[in-house]
Amino acid sequence: MTGKLDLDPVLVARARELARRVGRPVVELACGHTTVSVERAVLRLAGVLGADPDGIPWVNRLVDAVVADVGLGHGVALPVFDALAREQVTDVTLLAQKAAAGSVRFQVPSGRAATVARRSARRAVAAGVRRIDRRRAERDRLVKRYGDPRQRPWIYLIVATGDIYEDIPQAQAAARAGADVIAVIRSTGQSLLDYVPEGATREGFAGTYATQENFRLMRAALDESSRELGRYVRLTNYASGLCMPEMATLAGLERLDMMLNDSMYGILFRDINPVRTFVDQRFSRQVHARAGIVINTGEDNYLTTADAVDEAHTVTVSQLLNEYFAHEAGLADWQLGLGHAFEINPDVPESFRLELAHALLARELFPDAPLKWMPPTKHMTGDVFRGNLLDGFFNLVGAMTGQGILLVGMMTEAVVTPWLSDRDIALQNVRYVLGAAGGLHEDFVPAPGGFIQQRAHRVLAEAVELLERIGEQSLLSAIAEGTFGIMKRPADRGKGLDGVARHEAGYYNPATEILEQPGAVRLRSGEVQP
């Protein structure tokens, strides 16, 4: 079955095989390294909570103390749980406090002490994973009780004032107005913080800080909205930046439903070290897989720095790589909100037909994935009438090509911070298009051999050519040369490199051990697409 674009199945299979070849060395690299954020996530699962009087999380203080004594390459689980036994302390947070005061020394245990520490660490982390499992089961019950939105794509709306207590009523109002997914965008620059802020926050900049307490507050508020509206309202935040594994863990513990989680976004657009990013993203995706969270990838961002026509194939390559990395980490197809965007200059001849071709190509390459279709931002001018029309065309492409998740575009996008009234008008636009043409994908078939088919075939062929070139060198080399988003990011530079360590002999991570066990795979393989 070749679909509406009549894609060559041999070429599609070739593209996926090349993505596997390109991605496999990166996975092997990730499997042989750890990071401070991975180890902090392990301790969060083991029950470390809170922060010191200066706001530094106890997990940071504990990992820093272990690293100062024995380094990072053995992991923190064995040194921490060996110290618990030696100090006769039962609470890991209390141990962190003692370590911060300088009253605990850490060592890598051996012999019977190592066996005892391993058993204790596994037991503590398993309790954290069980909490994630319970939150996943809770989501399943609520979806069964309240139901999913009747239409596809799901309507995805961003809310972010900087103040979680202001975000909540805005999010609930958005849900009443038709939003199916609420995304709380993060405060500017949070991705570069190598710690997760603590508690409820009211002082974010162009967004609200992502914290466990903010996750909890917004999830509770949207549960109220779900009861009121009779449909389950989903919550999105960010598992990206220097604390990607911890964000994923906190999202699982607080029952978030979607998380921004791209394999290369932090490298390209936040100058985070590539090795740090790939190690962190593999662990974070293992947690997402266990938690039943849908990831949203960030290919749309490439088109804000590179030309959306000339570089369309780089989006397809990134989607194929994101798919490979996600599958390798245990995510199922229904969890792959692969990103793409409506970012072609509207003055380009046949721009709408080009957008149709690119969107339909993504839909047919990943038929079981809930693709995330992103609105125009790069070519918004401040002319709100033109912008609203452009968003209407974007919404129409989403309807014509059967996208899974439609981010609401706003006529003031990328010009000013949108007002509530802007969001209301934008939602009206979406509701009109989906109400009038929501089933158009059933009828829309491009002309055989016509403009749209030819364009899609060309982009796929260019994607295969690029994957072949990357395979001749390496993905890290391609990133260093500026292949994606015209950003050059060498593997030996970037933020967070000092928080990466190669595994030493005897490295132990109980969370990875649990998440990779066969039972976890069976849990995931039984999922159905939402």
N, C-alpha and C positions, 0 to 999 in steps of 0.2 A: 504494500500500500504506500504510494508516493505522496499522497496529500495534495493540497491545492497548488503547491509550488512545483510539483513534479521533481523533487530533489532526487539526485542520484544516491540510492542507498549505499552503494559501494564507497562513494565519496564521504558520506556521513559517517560510515563506519571507520574510514581512514582518519577522519578528523578526531574521532574519539580515541582511536589507538594512539595517534600522535600526542594527544593531550595526556594520555596515560604515560607515555614514554617521557614527556617533558616533566610531568609532575612527580613521577616516581622518585627521582633523586632528591627532590625537595622533601618528600615524605621521609625518606631515609635519613636526611639531615635532621628533620624534626624529631625523629625517633631516637636520635643519639644525643640530643641536647635537652636541657631544661632552662627555665628562666625564673627570676624571682617572682613573677606573677603567677606562674604555674604552681610554684611551691606555696605561695600565699593562698591560692585557691584550695589547695589540699588542706591547709590549716583551717580555712573557713568551713570546709566540709566537716572537719574534725571538731568544730565547735568554738573556735576563737571568735570573740565578739568585741565590739567597742573600740574606743580610742583613748589615748592618754589626754591629759589636760590641754595639750597643745594641738589636739586634733589629729595626731598621727595614729593611724590604726594599730592595734596591738599585733595584728599579723605582720605588719611591716617591721615593728620593733623586734618581734621574735625571729623573723627570717634574717634580719640584719645581724642579730646576735649570733645565730648559727653560722652565718657566712663568715663573720669575724673570727670564729674559733676553728671551723673545719672546712670552710669553703662551701660552694653550692653543688659541686659535682656529684655528691652522694645523695642529694635530695635532703629535705629537712625532716622527713617523717621519722627515720631511725634516730637521729640525734635528739629530736624533741621528745619522743616517747621513751627513749633511754633515760633522758634527764628527768622525766616525770617519775620514773621508777626510782631513780637514785635519790631524788629530792623528796620522795613520798608525797607528791602532789597529785591530786586527782583532776584538777581543773586546768585545761590548757591555757585559758586566758590568764589565770593566776600565774602560771609558769611564765607567760609572756611578760607580765608585770615584774616578776622577780628578775627575769633576764634583762629587762630595760634598766633595772636598778643596779645591774652588775653583780648580782648575788648568785648567778647560775653560770656554770661553764658547760660547754657542749663537747661531745666526742662522738666519733663514729664507733658504735659498739661492735663487738665480734662475739663469736661463740654463742653461749646460751643467752647472754644479754641481748644480742642481736635478734635471736629468735623471739624472745619475750617482747622486745620493742616492735618487731614486725607484726606480731599477733595483735598487740594493743593498738597500733596505728591502723591496721586494717579494720579492726572492730569500730574504732571511733569514726573513721571516714565512711564506713558502710552505713553508719547511722545517718550521716548527712545525705548520702545517696538515697537512702530510704525516704527521707523527707522530700526529696525531689520527686521520687516515685509517687508519693502520696499526693503531692500537688498536681502531678500529671493526671492521676486518677480523678482528682477533684475536678479538673477541667473537663475531662470526659463526661463526668456526671452532669455538670452544668450545661455543656453543649447539648447533651441528650434532653435535659429538662427544658431549656429555653430555645434551643434550635439555632441553626446558622442563618445568616441572611438569605433571603430567597433568591436574590439575583447574584450573578457574577458579572463583572469583577466586584470584589469587595471594595468599598469606598474607604480610602486611607487618608486621614487628615492629621496634620501636624498641629500640636498645641504646645506652646512654650513661652511663658512670660518671665521666667526666672524665679518665680515664687510658686512653690508647689501648691500652696493654699489658694492661689488664683488660678493655677492650671486646672484644678479639680472642677470647679463650676463651668469653666470653659469647655473642658472635655465632655462633661455631662450634657451641656447644651449642644455640642457638636453631635453627640450620639443621638439626641432627640431629633436633630435636623437631618439625620440619615447616615452619619459616619459609622462604618462597621469596625474600623481599626483606628485607635487613637495612638499617635506617635508623640512621645514627649522628647523633643529634641534637646540635646545636651548643651550645657553652658559652653560658650566659646573657650576652646583651649583645654577642656577637660581631658581630651584624649592624650595630652602630653603630661598629665599628672601621673606619677608613678605610685599613686595610692588612690583608694576610693574614699571620698569624703564620707563623714559619718552624720547620720541623723537627717531630720527634715531641714530643707534649706529654702531661703527666701531671697537670695542675693545673686542669682545667676545672671549671666550676660548673654543676651540673644538666645537664651535657652535656660533650662533648669538643670542643676547638678543631678547626675545619676547617682543615687545612694540607695541602700537597701530600704531605708525607711520611706523614701520617696516612692520607691517601687511598691511598697506595702500600702501606702496611703492611696495611690492612684488605682491599684488593683481593687481595693475595697470599694472605692467610689464607683468604678465601672461595673463591679458586681451589683451594686445598687441599681445602676442604669440597666443592666441586663434584666433584672427582675421587673423593673418598670416597663421596659420596652418589649419584653417577651422574645428577645434574641440575645445571644451571647456577644458582648462587645469585647473585642480583643485589644490588647495593650502591647505597644512596641517601645523598645528603647535601644541602646547601643552596646554591643559587645565588640568594641574596637579600641584602638589605641594601646597604651602601655599596660592597661589593666584588663585586657580582653578576657583572659581565663576567669578572673574574679567576677567580672560583670556577668559572664555566662552562668557562673555558679549562683550568684545572687538572683539572677532572673529565674533560674530553676527553683530556687527556694521560695520565691515570692510569686510564682505562677504567672510570669509574663508569657505571652503567646508568640511573639515575634521579636527578633533581635537583628539589628544591622550587624552584619558579620561578613566582611569581604576579605578575600585572601591577600589582596594587594593594596587596598585603599590607604591604609596607614603608612605603607612604604612610600607610595607615590605622592600623597597629598599632605602627609604630616611628617615626612622625613624620618620615620621610625625605621630602625635597622631591619633589613630584610630577614635575617636569620631570626631575630627576636620575634618578628611578626609571624613567620611561618610556624615556629614552635608554638607560639601562643594560640594561633588560630586552629591548629590541629586539636589541642586540648579543649579549647572552647567549643569546637564543633562536636567533640565526643560528649560533652555535657549537654549541648543542645539536643543531640540525638536522644539521649536518655530522657531529657525533660519534655520531649515532644514539641519543641519550639521550631517555628518556621524561621529560617534565616533570610535576610534580605541582603543581596550583594550590591556592589557599588559601581557597576560598569557605567552607569549614567554619568558619573563624574569625569570619565575620560573625555566626554564630548563637551565639557565646559572648558577644557584646555586644548583640545585637538579638534580638527574639523570633523563634523559629524558625517560627512559624505566620504572624504578621503580615508578616514580612519575607522569606518564602520566595521571593518573586519577585525580590528583589535578588540572590539566589544565581543564579537563572537568567540574569539580565541579566549578571552577572559572568562566568558560564560562556560566554555568547555572545561577550562582549568578549574573553575570554581565547582563545577559538577564533579570532576574527578576527586578533588580534595574533599568535598563533602561526602561522597560515597565512601571513600576510603576511611573517613572518620565515623561512618555508621549512619549518616543521614539518609532518609528515604526520599524518593522523588517528590512526594507531597510536601516535603519540608524545604524545597529549593526555590525560594523566591528570587530567582536570578534577575538581575537588573538590566534594564535598557531604557532609552529615553527618546523623547520627541525634541531633538535639539538642532535640526537642520535649519539653516537660515531661511526664513519664509520667502526671501527675495530670490532664492535659487529656483530656476525653472523646474516645474514638476516636483516641488518639495514635498507635497502631500503624498504623491505616489511613491516617492522614495521612502518616506516614513512608513507607509503601508508595507512596502517590501521588507524593510528591516524588522518591523514588528511581527510580520507573518513568518519571517525566517526564524526568529526566536521561538515563536509559538510552535512551529513544526519541528524544530530541532529538539525541543524539550516538551513533548506533548503532555506529560504527566506532572509538570512542575507548575506551581502557582506563580507565574512570572509577575514581577513587579514593574509596572509601566510608569515611567516618571515624566512629569510635565515639562513644558518649555520654561527655561529660566534665562539662558544665555542671551536670547534675542528679545527679551522684554525691554521696553523702552520707556515706560511711564505713561504711555498712551493706554489708558485703562480699557477703552473700547476695543482697540486693536488686540490688546492682551486677552480680553475675555473671549474674543472671536478665535484667537489662536488656541486658547484652552479648549474651546468647543471642538475645534478640529482634532486636538489631541484626544479628547474624550471619544470622539467618533472613531478614531483609529483603534482605540481600546475596545470599543464595541464590535468593530468590524473584524478584529483579529482574535477575539476571545481571550483577552488578557485575564489574569487571575486577581491581581491587586492593582488598583488604580489610585495613585496618589493625586489628591485634589490639587489642581493648578490654580493659581491666583493671579489676577490681573496686575497686582502690585508686586508679584514675586521678583526677588532680586533687585528691587528698587527701594522699597521701604519695608519695615516690619508690617505685615498685613494686619488691618484692623478686624474686629469681629464682623463688621458689616461686609468686609471683603470676603471673609470666609463664607458668610451667608450667601452672597451672590455667587461665589464659586461653587458651593454645594447646589444651588439652584441650577447652574449650568450642567453639572454632572447628572442631577436627577432628570433634567429634561432630556438629555442625550440618551441616557440609559432607558428612560421610560419610552422614548420615541423609537429607539433603534437598538435596544439591548440585545435583541436576537439576530441582529444583522449578520453576525458571523456565520449563521446557518445558510444564508443566501449568497454571501459574497464569495465569488470565485474569480480570481484574476484570469484574464484571457490566456489560453495556452500559447506559450512562446512570446507573450507580450512583454511590455515594459517591466511590470512588477516581477514576473518570473525571471526575466533575464537579469534584473538587478540582484535578486536574491541569489541566483546561481553564481553571479560574479563575486558577491561578498563571501559566500561559502568557499569558493575556489581560492580567493585571496587569503582567507583564514587558514586554509590547509597549507598554502605556500608559506605563510608566516610560521606556522607550527613546525614545518619542516626545517626552516632556517633556525628557529630556536633550538630544535632538537640537535642540530649540528654543533651548537655551542652549549648553552645551558639557560635555564630560565633566569637564574641570577645574573648572568651576563647580559641577557636581553633587557632586564630591568635596568641594569647599570647604563645601558646604551640609550635609554629613553624610548623604548619600544611602545610603552603604554602611557597615554596621556602626555607624551613628550617630556616626561619627568625622568631625569637621570639619577638613579639611586644605587651607588655601589654597595656591595655586600659587606664591606669592611668599614662602613661609615653609618651615620644616622643615630638617632636618639635611642637609648636603651641597650646598646651593645654591651655595656658593662654589666648588665643584668642577665647575660647569657652564659651558660657553662656547659661544657661537654660532659656527658655521663662518665663518672669514674666507675671502676669495677665495684659491683655490689650496689649500684644505684637502685633506690627503691621508691616507687610512687604507688601507694595503695589505691589512689583514685583511678589511675590509668589501669591498674590491674583489674579493678572491679568493672570499669567501663568497657574493657576489651574482652571480658570473659564471655563464653558462648551464650550464657543466659541473657546477657544484655543484647546480643545480636537477635536472639529469638524474640525478645520483647519488641524490638524495632520492626522486625520483618512482618509482624502481625498487624501493622498499622494500615488504615485505609485513608485515602485522600479525603480531607475535610470538605 
